[in-house]
Amino acid sequence: MFPTIWLTVLFTLAGAAVGSFLNVCIARIPEGLSIVSPPSRCPRCGHPIRFYDNIPIVGFLLLRGKCRDCRERISVRYPLVELLTAVMAWLLFRKFGLTPAFAAAFAFVCLLIVISFIDLDHQIIPHVLTLVGIPVFAALAVLFTGLTVLDAFLGTMIGAAVLYFVAVYYEALTGREGMGGGDVNLLAMLGAFLGWKSLLFILLVSSFLGALVGLLFILFKGKDLKYAVPFGPFLCVAAVVYLFYGDHLMSIFFSNGF
């Protein structure tokens, strides 16, 4: 019992440390910068962050959310990403244990976190993440999670085709781009890792969440119907829900005669 508890704590702390690296990816990938060099530094004054200030979550709290050198406020997004990654590591370890499936699922969720925050900040999903992610996560799913090669292939093809046709017809009907190529590639990557059976659930849940958030923006922020809400984060949230509860949800769905 005790070894399992300590392993859970270890992987949760490691998840927070990985979250610190994910913050670097979120900040630098859209700018085309290296995620390796230079070391982390304040985005305001450019001063390198001391190693003892770079402890995930703790450093932010000790500094009271301000840079030690210029005293400018540090975005709360940094500890949020670290905490989110730590929680995901804890939940995934509880689900998969110390198995290759845990490593594959954790890498998958980490990429979804990066994609979500980049899309929220810039309303783009870099192709370098999804186009590399499609074959990598298809292979990991086949090797370590029990997904068949056919399921991964169909998930990729159907995922890409569905959003591609939605995007084409939406633009033809409205004259406006409603969905970018990044969303198309993202759904293909989700299908590659989770299989084609996940796609209906992901599309339904993400569409519902997107419509709900869009409605809230209209009601409370005074936005109109043309306000663009990034769709990538909703796809990612739906995919994570499916990752944890997909088998149970789909068994309920098909047991009801669908």
CYANA upper distance limits for C-alpha pairs under 8 A (distance plus 0.5 A):
  1 MET  CA      5 ILE  CA      6.95
  2 PHE  CA      6 TRP  CA      6.70
  3 PRO  CA      7 LEU  CA      6.54
  4 THR  CA      8 THR  CA      6.59
  5 ILE  CA      9 VAL  CA      6.79
  6 TRP  CA     10 LEU  CA      6.52
  7 LEU  CA     11 PHE  CA      6.58
  8 THR  CA     12 THR  CA      6.57
  8 THR  CA     90 TRP  CA      6.79
  8 THR  CA     93 PHE  CA      7.24
  8 THR  CA     94 ARG  CA      8.14
  9 VAL  CA     13 LEU  CA      6.69
  9 VAL  CA     90 TRP  CA      8.25
 10 LEU  CA     14 ALA  CA      6.58
 11 PHE  CA     15 GLY  CA      6.42
 11 PHE  CA     86 ALA  CA      8.37
 11 PHE  CA     89 ALA  CA      6.76
 11 PHE  CA     90 TRP  CA      7.17
 11 PHE  CA     93 PHE  CA      8.03
 12 THR  CA     16 ALA  CA      7.02
 12 THR  CA     86 ALA  CA      5.36
 12 THR  CA     87 VAL  CA      7.22
 12 THR  CA     89 ALA  CA      5.93
 12 THR  CA     90 TRP  CA      5.58
 13 LEU  CA     17 ALA  CA      6.99
 13 LEU  CA     86 ALA  CA      6.86
 14 ALA  CA     18 VAL  CA      6.70
 14 ALA  CA     86 ALA  CA      7.72
 15 GLY  CA     19 GLY  CA      6.62
 15 GLY  CA     82 GLU  CA      7.90
 15 GLY  CA     85 THR  CA      5.84
 15 GLY  CA     86 ALA  CA      4.66
 15 GLY  CA     87 VAL  CA      8.06
 15 GLY  CA     88 MET  CA      8.04
 15 GLY  CA     89 ALA  CA      5.86
 15 GLY  CA     90 TRP  CA      8.35
 16 ALA  CA     20 SER  CA      7.03
 16 ALA  CA     56 PRO  CA      6.42
 16 ALA  CA     57 ILE  CA      8.26
 16 ALA  CA     82 GLU  CA      5.15
 16 ALA  CA     83 LEU  CA      6.50
 16 ALA  CA     84 LEU  CA      8.35
 16 ALA  CA     85 THR  CA      6.25
 16 ALA  CA     86 ALA  CA      4.97
 17 ALA  CA     21 PHE  CA      7.32
 17 ALA  CA     55 ILE  CA      8.20
 17 ALA  CA     56 PRO  CA      6.43
 17 ALA  CA     82 GLU  CA      7.45
 17 ALA  CA     86 ALA  CA      8.48
 18 VAL  CA     22 LEU  CA      6.76
 18 VAL  CA     82 GLU  CA      7.83
 18 VAL  CA     85 THR  CA      7.63
 19 GLY  CA     23 ASN  CA      6.83
 19 GLY  CA     56 PRO  CA      8.25
 19 GLY  CA     81 VAL  CA      6.20
 19 GLY  CA     82 GLU  CA      4.57
 19 GLY  CA     83 LEU  CA      7.85
 19 GLY  CA     84 LEU  CA      8.10
 19 GLY  CA     85 THR  CA      5.73
 19 GLY  CA     86 ALA  CA      7.64
 19 GLY  CA    110 CYS  CA      8.46
 20 SER  CA     24 VAL  CA      7.37
 20 SER  CA     56 PRO  CA      6.66
 20 SER  CA     78 TYR  CA      7.82
 20 SER  CA     81 VAL  CA      7.95
 20 SER  CA     82 GLU  CA      6.16
 21 PHE  CA     25 CYS  CA      7.02
 22 LEU  CA     26 ILE  CA      6.63
 22 LEU  CA     81 VAL  CA      8.04
 22 LEU  CA    110 CYS  CA      7.89
 22 LEU  CA    113 ILE  CA      8.35
 22 LEU  CA    114 VAL  CA      6.74
 23 ASN  CA     27 ALA  CA      6.71
 23 ASN  CA     78 TYR  CA      6.76
 23 ASN  CA     81 VAL  CA      7.37
 23 ASN  CA     82 GLU  CA      8.40
 23 ASN  CA    114 VAL  CA      8.23
 24 VAL  CA     28 ARG  CA      6.49
 24 VAL  CA     35 ILE  CA      6.75
 24 VAL  CA     40 SER  CA      7.85
 25 CYS  CA     29 ILE  CA      5.98
 25 CYS  CA     35 ILE  CA      6.33
 25 CYS  CA    114 VAL  CA      7.35
 26 ILE  CA     30 PRO  CA      7.77
 26 ILE  CA    114 VAL  CA      6.05
 26 ILE  CA    115 ILE  CA      8.24
 26 ILE  CA    117 PHE  CA      7.10
 26 ILE  CA    118 ILE  CA      6.17
 27 ALA  CA     31 GLU  CA      7.98
 27 ALA  CA    118 ILE  CA      8.31
 28 ARG  CA     32 GLY  CA      6.81
 28 ARG  CA     33 LEU  CA      5.56
 28 ARG  CA     34 SER  CA      7.23
 28 ARG  CA     35 ILE  CA      6.80
 29 ILE  CA     33 LEU  CA      6.34
 29 ILE  CA     34 SER  CA      7.85
 29 ILE  CA     35 ILE  CA      7.65
 29 ILE  CA    126 PRO  CA      8.44
 30 PRO  CA    118 ILE  CA      7.71
 30 PRO  CA    122 HIS  CA      8.32
 30 PRO  CA    126 PRO  CA      7.56
 34 SER  CA     38 PRO  CA      8.17
 39 PRO  CA     48 PRO  CA      7.30
 39 PRO  CA     49 ILE  CA      8.37
 40 SER  CA     48 PRO  CA      6.45
 40 SER  CA     49 ILE  CA      6.31
 41 ARG  CA     46 GLY  CA      5.96
 41 ARG  CA     47 HIS  CA      5.84
 41 ARG  CA     48 PRO  CA      4.51
 41 ARG  CA     49 ILE  CA      5.40
 42 CYS  CA     46 GLY  CA      5.29
 42 CYS  CA     47 HIS  CA      5.97
 42 CYS  CA     48 PRO  CA      6.90
 42 CYS  CA     49 ILE  CA      7.01
 42 CYS  CA     67 CYS  CA      7.40
 44 ARG  CA     70 CYS  CA      8.25
 44 ARG  CA     72 GLU  CA      7.70
 45 CYS  CA     69 ASP  CA      8.30
 45 CYS  CA     70 CYS  CA      6.80
 47 HIS  CA     69 ASP  CA      7.74
 49 ILE  CA     53 ASP  CA      6.93
 49 ILE  CA     54 ASN  CA      6.99
 50 ARG  CA     54 ASN  CA      6.85
 51 PHE  CA     55 ILE  CA      7.53
 52 TYR  CA     59 GLY  CA      7.48
 53 ASP  CA     59 GLY  CA      5.08
 53 ASP  CA     60 PHE  CA      7.85
 53 ASP  CA     62 LEU  CA      8.47
 53 ASP  CA     63 LEU  CA      8.08
 54 ASN  CA     59 GLY  CA      6.06
 54 ASN  CA     60 PHE  CA      8.44
 55 ILE  CA     59 GLY  CA      5.44
 55 ILE  CA     60 PHE  CA      8.47
 56 PRO  CA     60 PHE  CA      7.91
 56 PRO  CA     79 PRO  CA      7.26
 56 PRO  CA     82 GLU  CA      6.77
 57 ILE  CA     61 LEU  CA      6.92
 57 ILE  CA     78 TYR  CA      8.46
 57 ILE  CA     79 PRO  CA      5.39
 57 ILE  CA     82 GLU  CA      7.11
 57 ILE  CA     83 LEU  CA      7.60
 58 VAL  CA     62 LEU  CA      6.63
 59 GLY  CA     63 LEU  CA      6.62
 60 PHE  CA     64 ARG  CA      6.49
 60 PHE  CA     65 GLY  CA      5.64
 60 PHE  CA     66 LYS  CA      8.02
 60 PHE  CA     74 ILE  CA      8.39
 60 PHE  CA     79 PRO  CA      7.24
 61 LEU  CA     65 GLY  CA      6.75
 63 LEU  CA     67 CYS  CA      7.45
 63 LEU  CA     68 ARG  CA      7.24
 65 GLY  CA     73 ARG  CA      6.21
 65 GLY  CA     74 ILE  CA      5.65
 65 GLY  CA     75 SER  CA      7.90
 65 GLY  CA     76 VAL  CA      7.82
 66 LYS  CA     71 ARG  CA      5.60
 66 LYS  CA     72 GLU  CA      5.88
 66 LYS  CA     73 ARG  CA      4.83
 66 LYS  CA     74 ILE  CA      5.70
 67 CYS  CA     71 ARG  CA      5.11
 67 CYS  CA     72 GLU  CA      6.01
 67 CYS  CA     73 ARG  CA      6.88
 67 CYS  CA     74 ILE  CA      6.93
 74 ILE  CA     78 TYR  CA      8.25
 76 VAL  CA     80 LEU  CA      6.77
 77 ARG  CA     81 VAL  CA      6.52
 78 TYR  CA     82 GLU  CA      6.95
 79 PRO  CA     83 LEU  CA      6.47
 80 LEU  CA     84 LEU  CA      6.47
 81 VAL  CA     85 THR  CA      6.55
 81 VAL  CA    113 ILE  CA      8.27
 82 GLU  CA     86 ALA  CA      6.68
 83 LEU  CA     87 VAL  CA      6.66
 84 LEU  CA     88 MET  CA      6.67
 85 THR  CA     89 ALA  CA      6.64
 85 THR  CA    110 CYS  CA      7.49
 85 THR  CA    113 ILE  CA      8.45
 86 ALA  CA     90 TRP  CA      6.77
 87 VAL  CA     91 LEU  CA      6.66
 88 MET  CA     92 LEU  CA      6.42
 88 MET  CA    106 PHE  CA      7.96
 88 MET  CA    109 VAL  CA      8.10
 89 ALA  CA     93 PHE  CA      6.50
 89 ALA  CA    106 PHE  CA      6.99
 90 TRP  CA     94 ARG  CA      6.76
 91 LEU  CA     95 LYS  CA      6.78
 92 LEU  CA     96 PHE  CA      6.44
 92 LEU  CA     97 GLY  CA      8.02
 92 LEU  CA    102 PHE  CA      6.72
 92 LEU  CA    105 ALA  CA      7.77
 92 LEU  CA    106 PHE  CA      7.33
 93 PHE  CA     97 GLY  CA      5.21
 93 PHE  CA     98 LEU  CA      7.28
 93 PHE  CA    102 PHE  CA      6.72
 95 LYS  CA    102 PHE  CA      8.47
 95 LYS  CA    244 PHE  CA      8.21
 96 PHE  CA    101 ALA  CA      6.88
 96 PHE  CA    102 PHE  CA      5.73
 97 GLY  CA    102 PHE  CA      7.01
 98 LEU  CA    102 PHE  CA      7.07
 99 THR  CA    103 ALA  CA      7.52
100 PRO  CA    104 ALA  CA      6.78
100 PRO  CA    144 PHE  CA      6.40
101 ALA  CA    105 ALA  CA      6.49
101 ALA  CA    141 ALA  CA      8.45
101 ALA  CA    144 PHE  CA      5.60
101 ALA  CA    145 THR  CA      5.99
102 PHE  CA    106 PHE  CA      6.42
103 ALA  CA    107 ALA  CA      6.64
104 ALA  CA    108 PHE  CA      6.71
104 ALA  CA    137 PHE  CA      8.14
104 ALA  CA    140 LEU  CA      6.58
104 ALA  CA    141 ALA  CA      7.84
104 ALA  CA    144 PHE  CA      7.80
105 ALA  CA    109 VAL  CA      6.67
106 PHE  CA    110 CYS  CA      6.56
107 ALA  CA    111 LEU  CA      6.82
108 PHE  CA    112 LEU  CA      6.91
108 PHE  CA    137 PHE  CA      7.69
109 VAL  CA    113 ILE  CA      6.76
109 VAL  CA    240 VAL  CA      7.63
110 CYS  CA    114 VAL  CA      6.93
111 LEU  CA    115 ILE  CA      6.64
111 LEU  CA    129 LEU  CA      8.26
112 LEU  CA    116 SER  CA      6.46
112 LEU  CA    233 PRO  CA      8.47
112 LEU  CA    236 CYS  CA      6.26
113 ILE  CA    117 PHE  CA      6.85
113 ILE  CA    236 CYS  CA      8.27
114 VAL  CA    118 ILE  CA      6.66
115 ILE  CA    119 ASP  CA      6.54
115 ILE  CA    125 ILE  CA      6.62
115 ILE  CA    126 PRO  CA      8.34
115 ILE  CA    129 LEU  CA      8.34
115 ILE  CA    232 GLY  CA      7.81
115 ILE  CA    233 PRO  CA      7.93
116 SER  CA    120 LEU  CA      6.68
116 SER  CA    232 GLY  CA      6.49
116 SER  CA    233 PRO  CA      4.94
116 SER  CA    236 CYS  CA      7.37
117 PHE  CA    121 ASP  CA      6.57
117 PHE  CA    233 PRO  CA      8.01
118 ILE  CA    122 HIS  CA      6.31
118 ILE  CA    123 GLN  CA      7.51
118 ILE  CA    124 ILE  CA      7.21
118 ILE  CA    125 ILE  CA      7.26
119 ASP  CA    123 GLN  CA      4.74
119 ASP  CA    124 ILE  CA      5.36
119 ASP  CA    125 ILE  CA      6.17
119 ASP  CA    230 PRO  CA      6.74
119 ASP  CA    232 GLY  CA      6.90
119 ASP  CA    233 PRO  CA      7.58
120 LEU  CA    230 PRO  CA      6.77
120 LEU  CA    233 PRO  CA      7.91
123 GLN  CA    230 PRO  CA      6.31
124 ILE  CA    182 GLY  CA      7.23
125 ILE  CA    129 LEU  CA      8.23
125 ILE  CA    130 THR  CA      8.39
125 ILE  CA    182 GLY  CA      5.31
125 ILE  CA    183 ASP  CA      7.56
125 ILE  CA    186 LEU  CA      8.45
125 ILE  CA    232 GLY  CA      8.01
126 PRO  CA    130 THR  CA      7.58
126 PRO  CA    182 GLY  CA      7.12
127 HIS  CA    131 LEU  CA      6.11
127 HIS  CA    132 VAL  CA      8.48
127 HIS  CA    182 GLY  CA      6.76
127 HIS  CA    185 ASN  CA      7.95
128 VAL  CA    132 VAL  CA      6.51
129 LEU  CA    133 GLY  CA      6.33
130 THR  CA    134 ILE  CA      6.50
130 THR  CA    182 GLY  CA      8.12
130 THR  CA    185 ASN  CA      6.34
130 THR  CA    186 LEU  CA      6.25
130 THR  CA    189 MET  CA      6.80
131 LEU  CA    135 PRO  CA      8.08
131 LEU  CA    185 ASN  CA      7.28
131 LEU  CA    189 MET  CA      8.31
132 VAL  CA    136 VAL  CA      6.94
133 GLY  CA    137 PHE  CA      6.16
133 GLY  CA    189 MET  CA      6.75
134 ILE  CA    138 ALA  CA      6.52
134 ILE  CA    156 THR  CA      7.92
134 ILE  CA    188 ALA  CA      7.37
134 ILE  CA    189 MET  CA      4.99
134 ILE  CA    190 LEU  CA      8.44
134 ILE  CA    192 ALA  CA      6.58
134 ILE  CA    193 PHE  CA      8.29
135 PRO  CA    139 ALA  CA      6.60
135 PRO  CA    192 ALA  CA      8.12
136 VAL  CA    140 LEU  CA      6.77
137 PHE  CA    141 ALA  CA      6.42
137 PHE  CA    189 MET  CA      7.76
137 PHE  CA    192 ALA  CA      7.00
137 PHE  CA    193 PHE  CA      5.76
138 ALA  CA    142 VAL  CA      6.75
138 ALA  CA    149 VAL  CA      8.45
138 ALA  CA    152 ALA  CA      6.19
138 ALA  CA    153 PHE  CA      8.34
138 ALA  CA    189 MET  CA      8.26
138 ALA  CA    192 ALA  CA      5.24
138 ALA  CA    193 PHE  CA      5.54
139 ALA  CA    143 LEU  CA      6.54
140 LEU  CA    144 PHE  CA      6.22
140 LEU  CA    145 THR  CA      7.81
140 LEU  CA    193 PHE  CA      8.03
141 ALA  CA    145 THR  CA      5.36
141 ALA  CA    146 GLY  CA      7.02
141 ALA  CA    147 LEU  CA      6.04
141 ALA  CA    152 ALA  CA      8.21
141 ALA  CA    192 ALA  CA      8.27
141 ALA  CA    193 PHE  CA      5.83
141 ALA  CA    194 LEU  CA      7.90
142 VAL  CA    146 GLY  CA      6.12
142 VAL  CA    147 LEU  CA      5.20
142 VAL  CA    148 THR  CA      6.09
142 VAL  CA    149 VAL  CA      6.63
142 VAL  CA    152 ALA  CA      7.92
143 LEU  CA    147 LEU  CA      8.24
147 LEU  CA    151 ASP  CA      6.89
147 LEU  CA    152 ALA  CA      7.23
147 LEU  CA    193 PHE  CA      8.39
147 LEU  CA    194 LEU  CA      8.10
147 LEU  CA    195 GLY  CA      7.41
148 THR  CA    152 ALA  CA      6.83
149 VAL  CA    153 PHE  CA      6.60
150 LEU  CA    154 LEU  CA      6.50
151 ASP  CA    155 GLY  CA      6.37
151 ASP  CA    192 ALA  CA      8.13
151 ASP  CA    195 GLY  CA      5.48
151 ASP  CA    196 TRP  CA      6.34
152 ALA  CA    156 THR  CA      6.72
152 ALA  CA    191 GLY  CA      7.08
152 ALA  CA    192 ALA  CA      4.92
152 ALA  CA    193 PHE  CA      6.89
152 ALA  CA    194 LEU  CA      7.85
152 ALA  CA    195 GLY  CA      5.60
152 ALA  CA    196 TRP  CA      7.43
153 PHE  CA    157 MET  CA      6.75
153 PHE  CA    192 ALA  CA      6.92
153 PHE  CA    195 GLY  CA      8.47
154 LEU  CA    158 ILE  CA      6.23
154 LEU  CA    159 GLY  CA      8.44
154 LEU  CA    191 GLY  CA      8.12
154 LEU  CA    192 ALA  CA      8.18
154 LEU  CA    195 GLY  CA      7.69
154 LEU  CA    196 TRP  CA      6.14
155 GLY  CA    159 GLY  CA      6.16
155 GLY  CA    188 ALA  CA      7.02
155 GLY  CA    190 LEU  CA      8.08
155 GLY  CA    191 GLY  CA      4.35
155 GLY  CA    192 ALA  CA      5.49
155 GLY  CA    193 PHE  CA      8.30
155 GLY  CA    194 LEU  CA      7.93
155 GLY  CA    195 GLY  CA      5.25
155 GLY  CA    196 TRP  CA      4.21
155 GLY  CA    197 LYS  CA      7.99
155 GLY  CA    199 LEU  CA      7.87
156 THR  CA    160 ALA  CA      6.66
156 THR  CA    187 LEU  CA      8.16
156 THR  CA    188 ALA  CA      4.77
156 THR  CA    189 MET  CA      6.72
156 THR  CA    190 LEU  CA      8.11
156 THR  CA    191 GLY  CA      5.58
156 THR  CA    192 ALA  CA      5.25
156 THR  CA    195 GLY  CA      8.38
156 THR  CA    196 TRP  CA      7.94
157 MET  CA    161 ALA  CA      6.57
157 MET  CA    188 ALA  CA      7.07
158 ILE  CA    162 VAL  CA      6.44
158 ILE  CA    188 ALA  CA      7.71
158 ILE  CA    191 GLY  CA      8.20
158 ILE  CA    196 TRP  CA      7.43
159 GLY  CA    163 LEU  CA      7.28
159 GLY  CA    184 VAL  CA      7.67
159 GLY  CA    185 ASN  CA      8.48
159 GLY  CA    187 LEU  CA      5.53
159 GLY  CA    188 ALA  CA      4.79
159 GLY  CA    189 MET  CA      8.23
159 GLY  CA    190 LEU  CA      8.12
159 GLY  CA    191 GLY  CA      6.25
159 GLY  CA    196 TRP  CA      7.91
159 GLY  CA    199 LEU  CA      7.20
160 ALA  CA    164 TYR  CA      6.53
160 ALA  CA    184 VAL  CA      5.61
160 ALA  CA    185 ASN  CA      6.57
160 ALA  CA    187 LEU  CA      6.70
160 ALA  CA    188 ALA  CA      5.20
161 ALA  CA    165 PHE  CA      6.67
161 ALA  CA    184 VAL  CA      8.20
162 VAL  CA    166 VAL  CA      6.83
162 VAL  CA    184 VAL  CA      8.47
163 LEU  CA    167 ALA  CA      6.44
163 LEU  CA    179 MET  CA      8.33
163 LEU  CA    183 ASP  CA      7.82
163 LEU  CA    184 VAL  CA      5.77
163 LEU  CA    187 LEU  CA      8.06
164 TYR  CA    168 VAL  CA      6.69
164 TYR  CA    181 GLY  CA      8.11
164 TYR  CA    184 VAL  CA      6.40
165 PHE  CA    169 TYR  CA      6.55
166 VAL  CA    170 TYR  CA      6.43
166 VAL  CA    179 MET  CA      8.44
167 ALA  CA    171 GLU  CA      6.63
167 ALA  CA    177 GLU  CA      7.59
167 ALA  CA    178 GLY  CA      6.72
167 ALA  CA    179 MET  CA      5.77
167 ALA  CA    180 GLY  CA      7.70
168 VAL  CA    172 ALA  CA      6.67
169 TYR  CA    173 LEU  CA      6.55
170 TYR  CA    174 THR  CA      6.48
170 TYR  CA    175 GLY  CA      8.16
170 TYR  CA    176 ARG  CA      7.91
170 TYR  CA    177 GLU  CA      7.72
170 TYR  CA    178 GLY  CA      6.92
171 GLU  CA    175 GLY  CA      5.37
171 GLU  CA    176 ARG  CA      5.46
171 GLU  CA    177 GLU  CA      5.64
171 GLU  CA    178 GLY  CA      7.02
172 ALA  CA    176 ARG  CA      8.31
178 GLY  CA    228 ALA  CA      8.42
179 MET  CA    183 ASP  CA      7.02
179 MET  CA    184 VAL  CA      8.40
179 MET  CA    231 PHE  CA      8.27
180 GLY  CA    184 VAL  CA      7.40
181 GLY  CA    185 ASN  CA      6.75
182 GLY  CA    186 LEU  CA      6.51
183 ASP  CA    187 LEU  CA      6.72
183 ASP  CA    231 PHE  CA      7.66
183 ASP  CA    232 GLY  CA      6.47
184 VAL  CA    188 ALA  CA      6.87
185 ASN  CA    189 MET  CA      6.73
186 LEU  CA    190 LEU  CA      6.74
186 LEU  CA    232 GLY  CA      7.96
187 LEU  CA    191 GLY  CA      6.61
187 LEU  CA    199 LEU  CA      8.39
187 LEU  CA    235 LEU  CA      7.82
188 ALA  CA    192 ALA  CA      6.60
189 MET  CA    193 PHE  CA      6.93
190 LEU  CA    194 LEU  CA      6.41
190 LEU  CA    195 GLY  CA      8.13
190 LEU  CA    199 LEU  CA      8.45
190 LEU  CA    239 ALA  CA      7.32
191 GLY  CA    195 GLY  CA      5.25
191 GLY  CA    196 TRP  CA      5.85
191 GLY  CA    198 SER  CA      7.26
191 GLY  CA    199 LEU  CA      6.84
192 ALA  CA    196 TRP  CA      8.06
194 LEU  CA    198 SER  CA      6.55
194 LEU  CA    243 LEU  CA      7.73
195 GLY  CA    199 LEU  CA      8.04
197 LYS  CA    201 PHE  CA      8.43
198 SER  CA    202 ILE  CA      6.67
198 SER  CA    239 ALA  CA      8.43
198 SER  CA    242 TYR  CA      7.47
198 SER  CA    246 GLY  CA      7.75
199 LEU  CA    203 LEU  CA      6.50
200 LEU  CA    204 LEU  CA      6.60
201 PHE  CA    205 VAL  CA      6.55
201 PHE  CA    238 ALA  CA      8.08
201 PHE  CA    242 TYR  CA      8.00
202 ILE  CA    206 SER  CA      6.35
202 ILE  CA    235 LEU  CA      6.84
202 ILE  CA    238 ALA  CA      5.54
202 ILE  CA    239 ALA  CA      6.35
202 ILE  CA    242 TYR  CA      7.79
203 LEU  CA    207 SER  CA      6.36
203 LEU  CA    235 LEU  CA      7.63
203 LEU  CA    238 ALA  CA      8.31
204 LEU  CA    208 PHE  CA      6.67
205 VAL  CA    209 LEU  CA      6.66
205 VAL  CA    234 PHE  CA      8.39
205 VAL  CA    235 LEU  CA      8.47
205 VAL  CA    238 ALA  CA      6.26
206 SER  CA    210 GLY  CA      6.43
206 SER  CA    231 PHE  CA      8.20
206 SER  CA    234 PHE  CA      5.18
206 SER  CA    235 LEU  CA      5.59
206 SER  CA    237 VAL  CA      7.83
206 SER  CA    238 ALA  CA      6.12
207 SER  CA    211 ALA  CA      6.52
207 SER  CA    234 PHE  CA      7.99
208 PHE  CA    212 LEU  CA      6.60
209 LEU  CA    213 VAL  CA      6.64
209 LEU  CA    234 PHE  CA      6.86
210 GLY  CA    214 GLY  CA      6.46
210 GLY  CA    229 VAL  CA      7.84
210 GLY  CA    231 PHE  CA      7.13
210 GLY  CA    234 PHE  CA      6.77
211 ALA  CA    215 LEU  CA      6.57
212 LEU  CA    216 LEU  CA      6.81
213 VAL  CA    217 PHE  CA      6.78
214 GLY  CA    218 ILE  CA      6.84
214 GLY  CA    227 TYR  CA      8.42
214 GLY  CA    229 VAL  CA      7.04
215 LEU  CA    219 LEU  CA      6.67
216 LEU  CA    220 PHE  CA      6.35
216 LEU  CA    221 LYS  CA      8.04
217 PHE  CA    221 LYS  CA      5.41
217 PHE  CA    222 GLY  CA      7.17
217 PHE  CA    223 LYS  CA      6.39
218 ILE  CA    222 GLY  CA      5.54
218 ILE  CA    223 LYS  CA      4.96
218 ILE  CA    224 ASP  CA      6.31
218 ILE  CA    225 LEU  CA      7.75
219 LEU  CA    223 LYS  CA      8.01
223 LYS  CA    227 TYR  CA      6.59
231 PHE  CA    235 LEU  CA      7.02
232 GLY  CA    236 CYS  CA      6.76
233 PRO  CA    237 VAL  CA      6.65
234 PHE  CA    238 ALA  CA      6.67
235 LEU  CA    239 ALA  CA      6.64
236 CYS  CA    240 VAL  CA      6.76
237 VAL  CA    241 VAL  CA      6.80
238 ALA  CA    242 TYR  CA      6.71
239 ALA  CA    243 LEU  CA      6.58
240 VAL  CA    244 PHE  CA      6.98
241 VAL  CA    245 TYR  CA      6.47
241 VAL  CA    246 GLY  CA      7.55
242 TYR  CA    246 GLY  CA      4.54
242 TYR  CA    247 ASP  CA      8.23
245 TYR  CA    249 LEU  CA      6.55
246 GLY  CA    250 MET  CA      6.37
247 ASP  CA    251 SER  CA      6.58
248 HIS  CA    252 ILE  CA      6.88
249 LEU  CA    253 PHE  CA      6.68
250 MET  CA    254 PHE  CA      6.58
251 SER  CA    255 SER  CA      6.34
252 ILE  CA    256 ASN  CA      6.87
253 PHE  CA    257 GLY  CA      7.87
253 PHE  CA    258 PHE  CA      6.78
254 PHE  CA    258 PHE  CA      5.45
